[in-house]
Amino acid sequence: MDHLCREKAPFGDGIWDRIDAAAVAAARDRLTARRYLDVEGPYGPGLTSIEVGNDDYCRQPADDEAGAVIGHAISVPMIRRRFRLSVRRIAAYLDNGMPLNLAPVEEAAEAVAAREEEIVYRGQSDFGLSGLLNANGRQNVDAGDWSDVDQVLNDVLLGVTRLDDAGFRGPYALALAPALYNGLFRRYPGSDLLQLEHLRRLCTKGIFKASIEGGVIVDPRVGSLVVGQDLRAGYGGQDGIHYELFVNESIVLRLDDAAAVCTITPAKSLV
């Protein structure tokens, strides 16, 4: 089944290849969690939910009654953003070799990537999805004043130690709010060593600038990103002036053990 309806588009694979390449490149620049978490799939657009955890009794049965065993499942969200490309611009590209402006593709892909990051880090409480920053059972460090160079390392070390004590011995990844990440480009007094370079020796899975508040240290055993349909573009129709297209994907964070996460709760002013 071609749910993307590409065969209905009045242009061929060459245009689709350019659209897909532009979308993937734009999304890649915004995605962080995919760089340090395991990714499973893609399993196809038919993946609408996944089972998590172990089966268990919905209530403990009495000695004289049968027990009901039930599993737990979470939904796999589909993320979608529409965009339009000019009919005339595509004709000019195909017929006359004129440049093809794919900025609308890139903007749509960036929006999808931003929504993916939001789901991974913050979840979607209305649908029972938890994220790395709010999962029940996670570790947490209340951060000190990150304008103090030594405090940055102390807070991250405290978070890593809590994960280590809980049996999660890395390798670790660290995701930080933009202002906190940018602050790591300061040098230690009397040294050429950047804070970023120092912390990379501790967080060997990488340090990433993410659209979050505070920070989060992650051991990969926290879980995986499960992909139904990976990022693709599709065709929706035309009005004689524009081709109506869309970019979509389906993905969810499967949390296997929230204790493998340590959030860093920001003070009022960290930098």
HELIX and SHEET records of a PDB file:
HELIX    1   1 ARG A    6  LYS A    8  5                                   3    
HELIX    2   2 ASP A   13  ARG A   30  1                                  18    
HELIX    3   3 ALA A   33  TYR A   36  1                                   4    
HELIX    4   4 VAL A   87  ASN A   96  1                                  10    
HELIX    5   5 ALA A  103  ARG A  122  1                                  20    
HELIX    6   6 SER A  125  PHE A  127  5                                   3    
HELIX    7   7 VAL A  149  ASP A  165  1                                  17    
HELIX    8   8 PRO A  178  GLY A  183  1                                   6    
HELIX    9   9 GLN A  195  ARG A  200  1                                   6    
HELIX   10  10 PRO A  220  VAL A  222  5                                   3    
HELIX   11  11 ALA A  258  ALA A  260  5                                   3    
SHEET    1   A 4 ASP A  38  GLU A  40  0                                        
SHEET    2   A 4 GLY A 223  VAL A 227  1                                        
SHEET    3   A 4 HIS A 242  LEU A 255 -1                                        
SHEET    4   A 4 MET A  78  SER A  86 -1                                        
SHEET    1   B 4 ASP A  38  GLU A  40  0                                        
SHEET    2   B 4 GLY A 223  VAL A 227  1                                        
SHEET    3   B 4 HIS A 242  LEU A 255 -1                                        
SHEET    4   B 4 ARG A 232  GLN A 238 -1                                        
SHEET    1   C 2 SER A  49  TYR A  57  0                                        
SHEET    2   C 2 VAL A  69  SER A  75 -1                                        
SHEET    1   D 5 GLN A 139  ASP A 142  0                                        
SHEET    2   D 5 VAL A 261  THR A 265  1                                        
SHEET    3   D 5 GLY A 215  VAL A 218 -1                                        
SHEET    4   D 5 ALA A 173  LEU A 176 -1                                        
SHEET    5   D 5 GLY A 206  LYS A 209  1                                        
END                                                                             
